[in-house]
């Protein structure tokens, strides 16, 4: 039965490979999105942009809140 199920499942091998690849890409993207080092660097860029007048206080506060929420989610994991 193992050989038969293996042969019948063979056409699904490319789909399984694509699904595995999609999971790997998702995991890597999520790892980067919640990376504390990247978040802190982005916070510094927001602060620099605020000081340079490139973003308003409201925009900077909104960006900082979003980044801090991502940082907190990472720490809860």
C-alpha positions as CSV (number, residue, x, y, z in Angstrom):
1,X,0.0,0.0,0.0
2,X,2.9,2.4,0.6
3,X,4.2,2.1,-2.9
4,X,0.7,2.6,-4.4
5,X,0.0,5.7,-2.2
6,X,3.4,7.0,-3.1
7,X,2.7,6.7,-6.8
8,X,-0.7,8.2,-6.5
9,X,0.7,11.1,-4.4
10,X,3.5,11.8,-6.9
11,X,1.6,14.4,-8.9
12,X,1.1,16.4,-5.7
13,X,4.9,16.6,-5.1
14,X,5.3,20.0,-6.8
15,X,2.4,21.4,-4.8
16,X,4.0,20.2,-1.6
17,X,7.3,21.8,-2.7
18,X,5.6,25.1,-3.4
19,X,3.7,25.0,-0.1
20,X,7.0,24.3,1.8
21,X,8.7,27.2,0.0
22,X,5.8,29.5,0.8
23,X,6.0,28.6,4.5
24,X,9.8,29.2,4.5
25,X,9.3,32.7,2.9
26,X,6.5,33.5,5.3
27,X,8.6,32.5,8.3
28,X,11.6,34.5,7.1
29,X,9.5,37.6,6.4
30,X,7.8,37.4,9.8
31,X,11.2,37.0,11.5
32,X,12.5,40.2,9.8
33,X,9.2,42.1,10.5
34,X,9.5,41.4,14.3
35,X,13.3,41.6,14.5
36,X,14.0,43.9,17.5
37,X,17.2,45.2,15.9
38,X,15.4,46.3,12.7
39,X,12.6,47.8,14.8
40,X,15.0,49.9,16.8
41,X,16.8,51.0,13.7
42,X,13.5,52.1,12.2
43,X,12.6,53.9,15.4
44,X,15.9,55.8,15.1
45,X,15.1,56.7,11.4
46,X,11.6,58.0,12.4
47,X,13.2,60.1,15.1
48,X,15.8,61.5,12.7
49,X,13.0,62.3,10.2
50,X,11.0,64.1,12.8
51,X,14.0,66.2,13.8
52,X,14.7,67.0,10.2
53,X,11.1,68.0,9.6
54,X,10.4,65.3,7.1
55,X,7.5,64.0,9.0
56,X,5.1,65.7,11.4
57,X,4.8,65.0,15.1
58,X,1.6,63.1,14.5
59,X,3.0,60.9,11.8
60,X,6.1,60.2,13.8
61,X,4.0,59.3,16.9
62,X,1.8,57.0,14.7
63,X,4.9,55.3,13.2
64,X,6.5,54.9,16.7
65,X,3.3,53.4,18.1
66,X,3.2,50.8,15.3
67,X,6.8,49.9,15.7
68,X,6.5,49.6,19.5
69,X,3.5,47.3,19.1
70,X,5.5,45.1,16.8
71,X,8.3,45.0,19.4
72,X,5.8,44.1,22.1
73,X,4.4,41.3,20.0
74,X,7.9,39.9,19.5
75,X,8.5,39.9,23.2
76,X,5.2,38.0,23.9
77,X,6.2,35.2,21.5
